[in-house]
Amino acid sequence: MGKKENMGRNPTEKELRAAQRVLELHPLQQRNHPSAVLADHSKLAHINTYGSLPEFYLDQPFVCRLCGKREIWKAEDQKWYYEEAKGHIDARAVECHNCRKAKRSGSAHPVQKS
Ligand SMILES: [Zn+2]
């Protein structure tokens, strides 16, 4: 089991850039990258889109649509979401940890509309 502290909630500029760089690599290079997490297709049976199952997961930098915070959706978290929580394959991280937490706890979180 690896490091638990930084799960992409507070990525440094360097981490964001590193993740972005991996996303621009050729798929074969991505697959062999140390940050890639291989997918287990036996756990993706709930996804019935033939032929388009992911081979692996990569850290995905994103900008929170609510507060604009930049975070990384870690490859291990994606694996858990798709394979254990049986999430929809088209689902993407769009809200940061704090905004999701605020929603879950039911507290009113003012959404800034610009
Ligand atoms: Zn947010």
Backbone and ligand atoms as CSV (ligand in chain L), in Angstrom:
chain,resi,resn,atom,element,x,y,z
A,1,MET,N,N,0.852,-1.194,0.000
A,1,MET,CA,C,0.000,0.000,0.000
A,1,MET,C,C,0.886,1.241,0.000
A,2,GLY,N,N,0.560,2.194,-0.819
A,2,GLY,CA,C,1.409,3.369,-0.985
A,2,GLY,C,C,1.022,4.519,-0.077
A,3,LYS,N,N,1.410,5.684,-0.522
A,3,LYS,CA,C,1.169,6.891,0.263
A,3,LYS,C,C,-0.312,7.234,0.269
A,4,LYS,N,N,-0.788,7.604,1.444
A,4,LYS,CA,C,-2.204,7.887,1.578
A,4,LYS,C,C,-2.481,9.377,1.724
A,5,GLU,N,N,-1.450,10.142,2.054
A,5,GLU,CA,C,-1.668,11.548,2.395
A,5,GLU,C,C,-2.191,12.355,1.201
A,6,ASN,N,N,-1.438,12.296,0.121
A,6,ASN,CA,C,-1.842,13.102,-1.020
A,6,ASN,C,C,-2.611,12.263,-2.027
A,7,MET,N,N,-3.907,12.364,-2.005
A,7,MET,CA,C,-4.719,11.632,-2.963
A,7,MET,C,C,-5.196,12.565,-4.067
A,8,GLY,N,N,-4.397,13.559,-4.369
A,8,GLY,CA,C,-4.743,14.446,-5.472
A,8,GLY,C,C,-5.571,15.642,-5.057
A,9,ARG,N,N,-5.768,15.786,-3.744
A,9,ARG,CA,C,-6.620,16.890,-3.287
A,9,ARG,C,C,-5.914,18.234,-3.342
A,10,ASN,N,N,-4.622,18.190,-3.085
A,10,ASN,CA,C,-3.861,19.431,-3.104
A,10,ASN,C,C,-2.590,19.269,-3.928
A,11,PRO,N,N,-2.781,19.063,-5.226
A,11,PRO,CA,C,-1.612,18.808,-6.068
A,11,PRO,C,C,-0.756,20.068,-6.218
A,12,THR,N,N,0.542,19.858,-6.294
A,12,THR,CA,C,1.433,20.970,-6.582
A,12,THR,C,C,1.412,21.228,-8.085
A,13,GLU,N,N,1.931,22.397,-8.453
A,13,GLU,CA,C,2.038,22.747,-9.871
A,13,GLU,C,C,2.809,21.655,-10.621
A,14,LYS,N,N,3.833,21.154,-9.952
A,14,LYS,CA,C,4.678,20.127,-10.559
A,14,LYS,C,C,3.887,18.841,-10.808
A,15,GLU,N,N,3.056,18.455,-9.836
A,15,GLU,CA,C,2.265,17.233,-9.979
A,15,GLU,C,C,1.237,17.381,-11.100
A,16,LEU,N,N,0.631,18.569,-11.172
A,16,LEU,CA,C,-0.352,18.817,-12.225
A,16,LEU,C,C,0.310,18.724,-13.599
A,17,ARG,N,N,1.488,19.325,-13.704
A,17,ARG,CA,C,2.200,19.289,-14.989
A,17,ARG,C,C,2.616,17.879,-15.342
A,18,ALA,N,N,3.089,17.134,-14.355
A,18,ALA,CA,C,3.531,15.757,-14.603
A,18,ALA,C,C,2.362,14.904,-15.097
A,19,ALA,N,N,1.193,15.059,-14.450
A,19,ALA,CA,C,0.017,14.286,-14.850
A,19,ALA,C,C,-0.407,14.673,-16.265
A,20,GLN,N,N,-0.348,15.969,-16.547
A,20,GLN,CA,C,-0.741,16.453,-17.866
A,20,GLN,C,C,0.183,15.877,-18.942
A,21,ARG,N,N,1.475,15.815,-18.609
A,21,ARG,CA,C,2.442,15.294,-19.578
A,21,ARG,C,C,2.151,13.847,-19.923
A,22,VAL,N,N,1.781,13.049,-18.920
A,22,VAL,CA,C,1.502,11.637,-19.165
A,22,VAL,C,C,0.310,11.494,-20.114
A,23,LEU,N,N,-0.680,12.391,-19.961
A,23,LEU,CA,C,-1.876,12.314,-20.810
A,23,LEU,C,C,-1.559,12.607,-22.270
A,24,GLU,N,N,-0.423,13.240,-22.511
A,24,GLU,CA,C,-0.062,13.588,-23.884
A,24,GLU,C,C,0.836,12.544,-24.530
A,25,LEU,N,N,1.190,11.510,-23.784
A,25,LEU,CA,C,2.049,10.450,-24.315
A,25,LEU,C,C,1.256,9.519,-25.232
A,26,HIS,N,N,1.982,8.736,-25.999
A,26,HIS,CA,C,1.370,7.686,-26.805
A,26,HIS,C,C,0.778,6.639,-25.849
A,27,PRO,N,N,-0.377,6.056,-26.204
A,27,PRO,CA,C,-1.012,5.065,-25.321
A,27,PRO,C,C,-0.079,3.947,-24.861
A,28,LEU,N,N,0.847,3.530,-25.718
A,28,LEU,CA,C,1.776,2.464,-25.313
A,28,LEU,C,C,2.724,2.951,-24.236
A,29,GLN,N,N,3.127,4.206,-24.338
A,29,GLN,CA,C,3.983,4.783,-23.297
A,29,GLN,C,C,3.195,4.995,-22.015
A,30,GLN,N,N,1.922,5.383,-22.170
A,30,GLN,CA,C,1.068,5.578,-20.993
A,30,GLN,C,C,0.908,4.276,-20.231
A,31,ARG,N,N,0.675,3.207,-20.986
A,31,ARG,CA,C,0.435,1.906,-20.360
A,31,ARG,C,C,1.625,1.474,-19.518
A,32,ASN,N,N,2.820,1.798,-19.981
A,32,ASN,CA,C,4.032,1.399,-19.266
A,32,ASN,C,C,4.486,2.430,-18.241
A,33,HIS,N,N,3.759,3.519,-18.145
A,33,HIS,CA,C,4.158,4.565,-17.209
A,33,HIS,C,C,3.911,4.099,-15.773
A,34,PRO,N,N,4.837,4.425,-14.865
A,34,PRO,CA,C,4.661,3.986,-13.462
A,34,PRO,C,C,3.379,4.495,-12.803
A,35,SER,N,N,2.817,5.584,-13.303
A,35,SER,CA,C,1.600,6.110,-12.673
A,35,SER,C,C,0.337,5.448,-13.207
A,36,ALA,N,N,0.468,4.635,-14.272
A,36,ALA,CA,C,-0.709,3.974,-14.842
A,36,ALA,C,C,-1.137,2.815,-13.949
A,37,VAL,N,N,-2.456,2.661,-13.781
A,37,VAL,CA,C,-3.014,1.561,-12.996
A,37,VAL,C,C,-3.827,0.694,-13.948
A,38,LEU,N,N,-3.469,-0.563,-14.063
A,38,LEU,CA,C,-4.141,-1.438,-15.022
A,38,LEU,C,C,-5.581,-1.725,-14.599
A,39,ALA,N,N,-6.456,-1.800,-15.580
A,39,ALA,CA,C,-7.863,-2.083,-15.323
A,39,ALA,C,C,-8.092,-3.593,-15.230
A,40,ASP,N,N,-9.065,-3.977,-14.434
A,40,ASP,CA,C,-9.458,-5.373,-14.299
A,40,ASP,C,C,-10.811,-5.547,-14.984
A,41,HIS,N,N,-10.783,-6.093,-16.209
A,41,HIS,CA,C,-12.011,-6.155,-16.991
A,41,HIS,C,C,-13.080,-7.055,-16.375
A,42,SER,N,N,-12.652,-8.007,-15.539
A,42,SER,CA,C,-13.649,-8.877,-14.912
A,42,SER,C,C,-14.519,-8.090,-13.933
A,43,LYS,N,N,-14.032,-6.921,-13.522
A,43,LYS,CA,C,-14.800,-6.089,-12.596
A,43,LYS,C,C,-15.544,-4.976,-13.310
A,44,LEU,N,N,-15.436,-4.974,-14.618
A,44,LEU,CA,C,-16.093,-3.918,-15.387
A,44,LEU,C,C,-17.262,-4.470,-16.182
A,45,ALA,N,N,-17.802,-5.622,-15.727
A,45,ALA,CA,C,-18.882,-6.276,-16.465
A,45,ALA,C,C,-20.144,-5.426,-16.513
A,46,HIS,N,N,-20.271,-4.479,-15.566
A,46,HIS,CA,C,-21.463,-3.619,-15.567
A,46,HIS,C,C,-21.423,-2.616,-16.704
A,47,ILE,N,N,-20.253,-2.508,-17.326
A,47,ILE,CA,C,-20.127,-1.568,-18.446
A,47,ILE,C,C,-20.311,-2.356,-19.729
A,48,ASN,N,N,-21.422,-2.133,-20.401
A,48,ASN,CA,C,-21.702,-2.960,-21.568
A,48,ASN,C,C,-21.490,-2.227,-22.883
A,49,THR,N,N,-20.435,-1.430,-22.904
A,49,THR,CA,C,-20.055,-0.811,-24.160
A,49,THR,C,C,-18.950,-1.662,-24.752
A,50,TYR,N,N,-19.328,-2.505,-25.697
A,50,TYR,CA,C,-18.389,-3.479,-26.231
A,50,TYR,C,C,-17.159,-2.841,-26.861
A,51,GLY,N,N,-15.999,-3.374,-26.485
A,51,GLY,CA,C,-14.769,-2.985,-27.152
A,51,GLY,C,C,-14.147,-1.686,-26.691
A,52,SER,N,N,-14.766,-1.008,-25.730
A,52,SER,CA,C,-14.195,0.278,-25.347
A,52,SER,C,C,-13.853,0.340,-23.861
A,53,LEU,N,N,-13.597,-0.809,-23.271
A,53,LEU,CA,C,-13.192,-0.795,-21.868
A,53,LEU,C,C,-11.776,-0.228,-21.763
A,54,PRO,N,N,-11.528,0.515,-20.708
A,54,PRO,CA,C,-10.184,1.076,-20.544
A,54,PRO,C,C,-9.175,-0.028,-20.241
A,55,GLU,N,N,-7.963,0.115,-20.780
A,55,GLU,CA,C,-6.884,-0.826,-20.491
A,55,GLU,C,C,-6.222,-0.471,-19.165
A,56,PHE,N,N,-6.241,0.821,-18.872
A,56,PHE,CA,C,-5.548,1.301,-17.677
A,56,PHE,C,C,-6.123,2.660,-17.317
A,57,TYR,N,N,-5.808,3.115,-16.130
A,57,TYR,CA,C,-6.252,4.423,-15.662
A,57,TYR,C,C,-5.045,5.320,-15.470
A,58,LEU,N,N,-5.232,6.596,-15.714
A,58,LEU,CA,C,-4.172,7.582,-15.520
A,58,LEU,C,C,-4.692,8.718,-14.652
A,59,ASP,N,N,-3.790,9.324,-13.894
A,59,ASP,CA,C,-4.159,10.491,-13.100
A,59,ASP,C,C,-4.736,11.567,-14.015
A,60,GLN,N,N,-5.907,12.087,-13.633
A,60,GLN,CA,C,-6.587,13.070,-14.484
A,60,GLN,C,C,-6.686,14.419,-13.769
A,61,PRO,N,N,-5.906,15.398,-14.200
A,61,PRO,CA,C,-6.064,16.733,-13.626
A,61,PRO,C,C,-7.391,17.341,-14.082
A,62,PHE,N,N,-8.059,18.067,-13.201
A,62,PHE,CA,C,-9.313,18.703,-13.585
A,62,PHE,C,C,-9.507,19.965,-12.763
A,63,VAL,N,N,-10.414,20.810,-13.246
A,63,VAL,CA,C,-10.740,22.052,-12.547
A,63,VAL,C,C,-12.147,21.913,-11.999
A,64,CYS,N,N,-12.334,22.134,-10.713
A,64,CYS,CA,C,-13.648,22.015,-10.098
A,64,CYS,C,C,-14.624,22.996,-10.749
A,65,ARG,N,N,-15.779,22.485,-11.147
A,65,ARG,CA,C,-16.753,23.344,-11.833
A,65,ARG,C,C,-17.461,24.277,-10.858
A,66,LEU,N,N,-17.342,23.997,-9.571
A,66,LEU,CA,C,-18.010,24.851,-8.588
A,66,LEU,C,C,-17.109,25.966,-8.071
A,67,CYS,N,N,-15.881,25.611,-7.692
A,67,CYS,CA,C,-15.021,26.617,-7.071
A,67,CYS,C,C,-13.758,26.917,-7.868
A,68,GLY,N,N,-13.501,26.148,-8.922
A,68,GLY,CA,C,-12.341,26.439,-9.758
A,68,GLY,C,C,-11.029,25.873,-9.234
A,69,LYS,N,N,-11.099,25.096,-8.159
A,69,LYS,CA,C,-9.881,24.510,-7.609
A,69,LYS,C,C,-9.364,23.414,-8.534
A,70,ARG,N,N,-8.041,23.347,-8.651
A,70,ARG,CA,C,-7.453,22.303,-9.480
A,70,ARG,C,C,-7.067,21.114,-8.613
A,71,GLU,N,N,-7.534,19.956,-9.032
A,71,GLU,CA,C,-7.196,18.730,-8.326
A,71,GLU,C,C,-6.835,17.661,-9.344
A,72,ILE,N,N,-6.406,16.512,-8.835
A,72,ILE,CA,C,-6.111,15.372,-9.703
A,72,ILE,C,C,-6.987,14.207,-9.281
A,73,TRP,N,N,-7.715,13.650,-10.245
A,73,TRP,CA,C,-8.464,12.422,-9.973
A,73,TRP,C,C,-7.484,11.279,-10.177
A,74,LYS,N,N,-7.043,10.702,-9.056
A,74,LYS,CA,C,-5.980,9.719,-9.098
A,74,LYS,C,C,-6.421,8.437,-9.789
A,75,ALA,N,N,-5.457,7.809,-10.467
A,75,ALA,CA,C,-5.739,6.566,-11.190
A,75,ALA,C,C,-6.318,5.497,-10.254
A,76,GLU,N,N,-5.784,5.406,-9.041
A,76,GLU,CA,C,-6.294,4.392,-8.097
A,76,GLU,C,C,-7.755,4.684,-7.714
A,77,ASP,N,N,-8.079,5.991,-7.613
A,77,ASP,CA,C,-9.450,6.363,-7.270
A,77,ASP,C,C,-10.408,6.043,-8.407
A,78,GLN,N,N,-9.924,6.201,-9.644
A,78,GLN,CA,C,-10.763,5.848,-10.794
A,78,GLN,C,C,-11.034,4.354,-10.815
A,79,LYS,N,N,-9.970,3.583,-10.543
A,79,LYS,CA,C,-10.120,2.124,-10.531
A,79,LYS,C,C,-11.172,1.733,-9.496
A,80,TRP,N,N,-11.087,2.328,-8.321
A,80,TRP,CA,C,-12.058,2.018,-7.279
A,80,TRP,C,C,-13.466,2.415,-7.730
A,81,TYR,N,N,-13.563,3.609,-8.310
A,81,TYR,CA,C,-14.877,4.124,-8.698
A,81,TYR,C,C,-15.543,3.239,-9.757
A,82,TYR,N,N,-14.770,2.875,-10.767
A,82,TYR,CA,C,-15.355,2.075,-11.854
A,82,TYR,C,C,-15.529,0.606,-11.475
A,83,GLU,N,N,-14.536,0.053,-10.758
A,83,GLU,CA,C,-14.528,-1.397,-10.551
A,83,GLU,C,C,-15.201,-1.827,-9.250
A,84,GLU,N,N,-15.114,-1.008,-8.219
A,84,GLU,CA,C,-15.723,-1.384,-6.941
A,84,GLU,C,C,-17.071,-0.688,-6.739
A,85,ALA,N,N,-17.107,0.624,-7.019
A,85,ALA,CA,C,-18.364,1.359,-6.842
A,85,ALA,C,C,-19.264,1.221,-8.064
A,86,LYS,N,N,-18.764,0.555,-9.115
A,86,LYS,CA,C,-19.512,0.308,-10.356
A,86,LYS,C,C,-20.052,1.613,-10.968
A,87,GLY,N,N,-19.189,2.578,-10.999
A,87,GLY,CA,C,-19.565,3.864,-11.572
A,87,GLY,C,C,-19.709,3.796,-13.085
A,88,HIS,N,N,-20.397,4.766,-13.625
A,88,HIS,CA,C,-20.582,4.832,-15.069
A,88,HIS,C,C,-19.265,5.205,-15.729
A,89,ILE,N,N,-18.958,4.527,-16.835
A,89,ILE,CA,C,-17.655,4.707,-17.468
A,89,ILE,C,C,-17.483,6.117,-18.035
A,90,ASP,N,N,-18.578,6.791,-18.319
A,90,ASP,CA,C,-18.455,8.146,-18.856
A,90,ASP,C,C,-18.341,9.197,-17.753
A,91,ALA,N,N,-18.474,8.759,-16.501
A,91,ALA,CA,C,-18.393,9.717,-15.403
A,91,ALA,C,C,-16.983,10.260,-15.284
A,92,ARG,N,N,-16.886,11.542,-15.031
A,92,ARG,CA,C,-15.584,12.181,-14.844
A,92,ARG,C,C,-15.632,13.024,-13.590
A,93,ALA,N,N,-14.483,13.225,-13.011
A,93,ALA,CA,C,-14.415,14.111,-11.849
A,93,ALA,C,C,-14.645,15.538,-12.325
A,94,VAL,N,N,-15.626,16.200,-11.731
A,94,VAL,CA,C,-15.902,17.582,-12.111
A,94,VAL,C,C,-15.940,18.502,-10.899
A,95,GLU,N,N,-15.986,17.912,-9.726
A,95,GLU,CA,C,-16.022,18.723,-8.513
A,95,GLU,C,C,-14.901,18.284,-7.570
A,96,CYS,N,N,-14.336,19.262,-6.873
A,96,CYS,CA,C,-13.209,18.960,-5.991
A,96,CYS,C,C,-13.699,18.254,-4.730
A,97,HIS,N,N,-12.740,17.773,-3.976
A,97,HIS,CA,C,-13.063,17.023,-2.773
A,97,HIS,C,C,-13.941,17.833,-1.814
A,98,ASN,N,N,-13.575,19.078,-1.587
A,98,ASN,CA,C,-14.324,19.898,-0.630
A,98,ASN,C,C,-15.760,20.155,-1.076
A,99,CYS,N,N,-15.959,20.389,-2.360
A,99,CYS,CA,C,-17.314,20.650,-2.857
A,99,CYS,C,C,-18.174,19.389,-2.768
A,100,ARG,N,N,-17.577,18.242,-3.079
A,100,ARG,CA,C,-18.334,16.987,-2.969
A,100,ARG,C,C,-18.706,16.725,-1.514
A,101,LYS,N,N,-17.747,17.001,-0.641
A,101,LYS,CA,C,-17.967,16.780,0.779
A,101,LYS,C,C,-19.083,17.691,1.290
A,102,ALA,N,N,-19.062,18.932,0.855
A,102,ALA,CA,C,-20.083,19.894,1.263
A,102,ALA,C,C,-21.463,19.436,0.808
A,103,LYS,N,N,-21.517,18.879,-0.388
A,103,LYS,CA,C,-22.798,18.390,-0.916
A,103,LYS,C,C,-23.307,17.207,-0.106
A,104,ARG,N,N,-22.378,16.265,0.155
A,104,ARG,CA,C,-22.754,15.056,0.890
A,104,ARG,C,C,-23.294,15.385,2.270
A,105,SER,N,N,-22.647,16.347,2.931
A,105,SER,CA,C,-23.071,16.669,4.294
A,105,SER,C,C,-24.342,17.516,4.278
A,106,GLY,N,N,-24.783,17.890,3.083
A,106,GLY,CA,C,-26.058,18.581,2.960
A,106,GLY,C,C,-26.009,20.051,3.318
A,107,SER,N,N,-24.833,20.548,3.652
A,107,SER,CA,C,-24.744,21.960,3.988
A,107,SER,C,C,-24.868,22.800,2.717
A,108,ALA,N,N,-25.526,23.920,2.866
A,108,ALA,CA,C,-25.738,24.791,1.709
A,108,ALA,C,C,-24.396,25.342,1.250
A,109,HIS,N,N,-24.083,25.076,0.025
A,109,HIS,CA,C,-22.823,25.562,-0.519
A,109,HIS,C,C,-23.129,26.532,-1.644
A,110,PRO,N,N,-22.912,27.813,-1.398
A,110,PRO,CA,C,-23.276,28.788,-2.420
A,110,PRO,C,C,-22.468,28.607,-3.691
A,111,VAL,N,N,-23.132,28.505,-4.798
A,111,VAL,CA,C,-22.460,28.330,-6.077
A,111,VAL,C,C,-22.291,29.695,-6.721
A,112,GLN,N,N,-21.065,30.018,-6.987
A,112,GLN,CA,C,-20.794,31.305,-7.622
A,112,GLN,C,C,-21.105,31.176,-9.112
A,113,LYS,N,N,-22.029,31.946,-9.582
A,113,LYS,CA,C,-22.311,31.948,-11.027
A,113,LYS,C,C,-21.672,33.173,-11.639
A,114,SER,N,N,-20.810,32.943,-12.596
A,114,SER,CA,C,-20.133,34.092,-13.207
A,114,SER,C,C,-20.663,34.316,-14.615
L,1,ZN,ZN,ZN,-14.666,22.824,-5.599
